[in-house]
Amino acid sequence: MIFGDILMDLFPDGSRIPGGCGLNVAWHLQGLGLEPILVSRVGADPLGNELLNRISEWGINTQAIQADTIHPTGTVNVSINERNEISFTSPSNTANDFISDEALFFADQASLIYYGTYILRGGDSRDTLQDLIRGSLYRFVDVNLRPPFWSAEIVEGALRQANCVKMNEEEYFELLRLTQNTELEFKFGAQALMKYYEIKELILTLGEKGALHFKGLEQAPLSFYFDRPVGQFVDAVGAGDAFCAALIYSQHLGLPAEIALKNACEFAARTCAFRGATSPDRKFYESALKI
């Protein structure tokens, strides 16, 4: 089950590409051959209809996507500077913030639930998620610290409820600051976070440098480092979501953890070769299956 936002990413060059953490992960999983349950909400408006049509055409089941007659479909204005750094601007009080308890109907249809902390910005969606995760679902939490849509209280609550947490390097340092352990190097800083938030598994993505996977406080982390150029680069929008999708896919297949980490890094790098977070090119996913 993927619980998260559906929106339209708007780029300076005029590109309009389906996005949102929830949709990105579900889109990739569908492309890779799985059948995710995408729980989300769009406005009952032309943009919402356009997104639903594109999602349906891709093959994702839309039964768990709610229609909101009051709040509009979400959008994000994406900016990319000369250093390829990405910033996002999005309005509040969009349909994504009001996912209702209709979602509980789908609670027994999955064994794993993925969600990013960004979806917790809306009180209704946050309450619905709390009801969903009271069961035995394995909770995979992706940290998304996008100002002004996060608070330490909400994010820390999500971390304490997670079975597995993924964050990037910038988010790692921000959360480490909250634990007053900012001087620790990666290994010991990650262990400090795991102990502080009682996290059993922590995955730290390092961009083009690869990723680290910590499992337990005593074990050395699994690591994957790129030893070659990752190929053509367009933008890194949604690369973290692609990483999560490939990791979930590899775990679903029962692949060893070190192979799952390698697959996740390489798949995320591949998505940087096209504009935006999602691709409608099925050949891309056919080749990705061979990573």
Secondary structure, DSSP 4 states (H G I P E B T S, - for coil): -EE---EEEE-TTS-EEEE-HHHHHHHHHHHTT----EEEEEESSHHHHHHHHHHHHHT---TTEEEESSSPPEEEEEEE-TT--EEEE--SS-GGGG--GGGGGGGGG-SEEEEEGGGGGSHHHHHHHHHHTTSS-EEEEE----TTS--HHHHHHHHHH-SEEEEEHHHHHHHHHHTT-TT--HHHHHHHHHHHHT-SEEEEE-GGG-EEEEESSSSPPEEE---S-----S--TTHHHHHHHHHHHHHHTT--HHHHHHHHHHHHHHHTTSSSS----HHHHHHHTT-
